Amino acid sequence: MTEIYEDKLRKLVNSSGFPLQIGLQNEIEKSKESHAWRVLTKEHPWRCAESGNNGFIDIVLTDVHNTQRMVIECKRVRDTEWVFLDPSISVNDRRHTRFWMSYIENYKTKVFDWHDGVVDPSSPETEFCVVHGQDKNSKPMLERIASELVDATESFAKEEFKLYDKRESDFLGFYFSAIMTTAELKICKFKPEDISIENGELSKAEFTIVPFVRFRKCLTSTIHLNTPFKLIKEVAKAKERTVFVINATKMIDVLKDWDFKLPTSAYR
């Protein structure tokens, strides 16, 4: 096999996202003594009954206590930036996070829904992302990826729940969604008054490179009606999900510093 042909095959392999996925798995396993996470499963098939979406989860991590799960989508991109908009230039980073929670106590299901808690370290939180070369007429790339990842996370949680429901007296599981990407992540900070409503453009902005962000917005069209809603804004709030978007080179740092806190009210 000639060197030229091997180079051609290597380029073919590198055109896929599999090398990044395998490389991330390797880094996690190599550094597992320095953080609280392990690879639980990979290339895990899933299907969401509500949306009809289906696919394969790249990586699922579990913590040493076997209660937290991180459902990961690996996204390899070349020489590009993902720019997240932050129209609140004076607001500090956020710690709150929306995640899936499964809780069984004495064979009774106490919680089986999306919930809010706190995860450190803090990060910028945003609902807008601009990507180079994005088709203006199609659904934004990050929204599409994040929506499918949210479906995958919930589907995985439900699949695992079936293993414990009515078989184990107690079970506690927290499920988080994360995108690991080679894209450089930048925050675009600006004031809303610096936007011209004549041409819809910013007159000035500040750009900062960040290791990760919380991408939080309405990422699903379905909600769980365990709680009656009186206002449409309550419905919108219930559809919000948090997806962590993490630069791949900062992944181990995030895992090392990860500290999850759940309000005691969640157990009631």
C-alpha positions in Angstrom: 0.0 0.0 0.0 1.6 3.3 -1.1 2.1 6.3 1.2 -0.1 8.4 -1.1 -3.0 5.9 -0.8 -2.6 5.6 3.0 -2.7 9.4 3.2 -5.9 9.3 1.2 -7.5 6.7 3.5 -6.3 8.7 6.6 -8.1 11.8 5.2 -11.2 9.7 4.7 -11.1 8.6 8.3 -10.4 12.1 9.5 -13.4 13.4 7.6 -15.7 11.6 10.1 -16.3 12.5 13.7 -15.3 9.1 15.0 -11.6 9.9 15.8 -12.7 12.7 18.1 -15.2 10.4 19.9 -12.5 7.7 20.4 -9.9 10.3 21.4 -12.3 11.8 24.0 -13.0 8.4 25.5 -9.3 7.7 25.7 -8.6 11.0 27.5 -11.4 10.3 30.0 -10.1 6.8 30.8 -6.5 8.0 31.0 -7.4 10.7 33.5 -10.1 9.0 35.5 -8.0 9.1 38.7 -8.1 12.9 38.6 -11.9 13.3 38.2 -15.1 11.5 39.2 -16.2 10.1 35.8 -16.0 6.9 33.9 -17.3 5.8 30.5 -20.6 3.9 31.1 -21.4 3.1 27.5 -20.8 4.3 24.0 -22.6 4.2 20.6 -25.8 3.6 22.5 -28.9 3.4 20.4 -31.9 5.5 21.4 -35.4 6.4 20.2 -37.8 9.1 21.4 -41.4 8.0 21.2 -42.7 11.5 21.5 -40.7 13.2 18.8 -39.8 10.1 16.6 -36.2 11.1 16.7 -33.6 8.3 17.0 -29.9 7.7 16.7 -26.8 6.7 18.7 -25.5 8.4 21.8 -21.7 8.9 21.3 -20.7 8.6 25.0 -22.4 8.2 28.3 -20.4 9.0 31.4 -21.2 8.0 35.0 -19.8 9.4 38.2 -18.2 7.3 41.0 -21.4 7.3 43.0 -23.3 5.9 40.0 -26.0 8.5 40.3 -25.0 11.1 37.7 -25.0 10.5 34.0 -23.5 12.8 31.3 -24.9 12.1 27.8 -22.4 13.4 25.3 -22.6 14.3 21.6 -19.1 14.7 20.0 -18.9 17.4 17.3 -15.8 17.7 15.3 -15.5 20.9 13.2 -12.6 22.4 11.3 -11.1 25.9 11.9 -14.3 27.5 13.0 -15.9 29.3 15.9 -19.2 29.1 17.6 -20.2 32.6 18.8 -22.8 32.8 21.6 -24.7 36.1 22.1 -25.0 37.7 25.5 -27.1 40.9 25.5 -26.5 41.4 29.2 -23.0 42.7 29.5 -23.0 43.3 33.2 -24.6 39.9 34.3 -22.4 37.3 36.0 -22.0 33.7 34.9 -24.7 31.3 35.8 -24.7 28.1 37.9 -28.3 26.9 37.5 -29.0 23.9 35.2 -32.0 22.0 34.0 -31.5 18.2 33.9 -33.5 15.0 34.0 -34.1 13.4 37.4 -35.4 9.9 38.3 -36.1 9.1 41.9 -37.6 5.9 43.4 -38.0 5.5 47.1 -39.6 2.4 48.8 -40.6 1.1 45.3 -42.5 4.4 44.7 -41.6 6.9 41.9 -41.1 10.2 43.6 -39.6 12.2 40.7 -39.5 11.4 36.9 -39.1 14.6 35.0 -36.9 17.6 34.2 -35.7 19.5 37.2 -33.6 22.5 38.2 -30.4 22.4 40.2 -26.9 24.0 40.5 -23.7 22.9 38.8 -20.3 24.4 39.4 -18.2 25.7 37.8 -20.3 28.6 36.6 -20.3 29.7 33.0 -22.0 32.1 30.6 -25.6 31.1 29.8 -27.1 32.0 26.4 -29.9 31.0 24.0 -28.4 32.3 20.8 -25.5 30.9 18.8 -24.0 32.0 15.4 -22.0 29.5 13.4 -20.0 30.2 10.2 -21.6 29.1 7.0 -25.0 28.4 8.6 -27.9 28.1 6.2 -30.3 31.0 6.9 -33.2 29.0 5.6 -32.8 25.9 7.8 -33.0 25.2 11.5 -29.9 26.6 13.3 -27.3 23.8 13.7 -26.8 24.0 17.4 -30.6 24.1 18.1 -31.0 20.9 16.0 -28.1 19.1 17.7 -29.2 20.2 21.2 -32.8 19.3 20.6 -31.9 15.8 19.5 -29.4 15.4 22.4 -32.1 16.4 24.9 -34.4 13.7 23.4 -31.5 11.2 23.6 -30.9 12.1 27.3 -34.5 11.7 28.2 -34.8 8.4 26.3 -31.7 7.0 27.9 -33.0 8.0 31.4 -36.3 6.3 30.7 -34.6 3.1 29.4 -32.4 2.9 32.5 -35.4 3.6 34.7 -37.1 0.5 33.4 -34.2 -1.5 34.9 -35.0 -0.3 38.4 -38.8 0.3 38.4 -40.5 -2.2 40.6 -37.2 -4.2 41.0 -35.2 -2.0 43.3 -36.6 -0.2 46.4 -34.5 2.9 45.8 -32.9 4.5 42.8 -31.6 8.0 42.2 -30.4 9.2 38.8 -29.4 12.7 37.4 -29.0 13.1 33.7 -27.1 15.9 32.0 -26.6 16.8 28.3 -23.3 17.9 26.9 -21.8 18.7 23.5 -18.0 18.2 23.2 -16.7 20.2 20.2 -13.4 21.2 18.6 -15.0 24.6 17.8 -13.5 27.6 19.6 -16.3 29.0 21.8 -16.7 32.8 22.0 -19.1 35.0 23.9 -20.3 38.1 22.2 -21.2 40.6 24.8 -23.2 43.7 23.9 -25.9 46.1 25.1 -29.3 45.8 23.4 -29.3 49.6 22.8 -26.2 49.1 20.6 -28.4 47.3 18.0 -29.7 49.3 15.2 -33.3 48.5 14.5 -32.8 50.1 11.0 -30.4 47.4 9.8 -30.5 44.9 12.6 -26.8 45.1 13.3 -24.5 45.6 16.3 -22.5 48.8 16.4 -20.1 47.5 19.0 -19.5 44.3 20.9 -16.8 42.5 23.1 -15.7 39.0 22.2 -14.2 36.6 24.8 -13.0 33.0 24.4 -14.6 30.7 27.0 -14.0 27.0 27.8 -17.8 26.1 28.0 -21.2 27.6 28.0 -24.7 26.7 29.1 -27.0 26.7 26.1 -30.4 27.0 27.6 -33.7 27.6 25.8 -36.9 25.8 24.7 -35.4 22.7 23.1 -38.5 20.5 23.1 -42.1 20.7 21.9 -43.3 18.3 24.5 -43.8 18.8 28.2 -44.7 16.5 31.1 -48.0 17.6 32.6 -47.4 16.6 36.2 -48.0 20.2 37.2 -51.0 22.2 35.9 -50.0 25.4 34.1 -51.9 28.7 34.3 -49.8 30.9 32.1 -48.1 30.4 28.7 -44.8 31.6 30.2 -45.0 28.7 32.6 -45.4 26.3 29.7 -42.4 27.9 27.9 -40.3 27.6 31.1 -41.2 23.9 31.4 -39.8 23.4 27.8 -36.4 24.8 28.7 -33.4 22.5 28.8 -29.7 23.1 29.5 -27.1 21.7 27.2 -23.5 22.2 28.2 -21.3 23.1 25.2 -17.7 22.3 26.0 -14.5 22.9 24.0 -12.9 19.4 23.8 -9.5 20.6 25.1 -11.2 21.8 28.3 -13.3 18.7 28.8 -11.1 17.2 31.5 -10.9 20.5 33.4 -14.7 20.7 33.5 -15.0 17.1 34.7 -12.5 17.8 37.4 -14.3 20.9 38.7 -17.8 19.5 38.3 -19.9 19.9 41.5 -23.6 19.2 41.3 -26.1 20.4 44.0 -29.8 19.6 44.1 -32.3 21.6 46.1 -33.8 19.6 48.9 -37.2 20.5 47.7 -36.7 18.2 44.7 -37.0 15.1 47.0 -40.4 16.2 48.4 
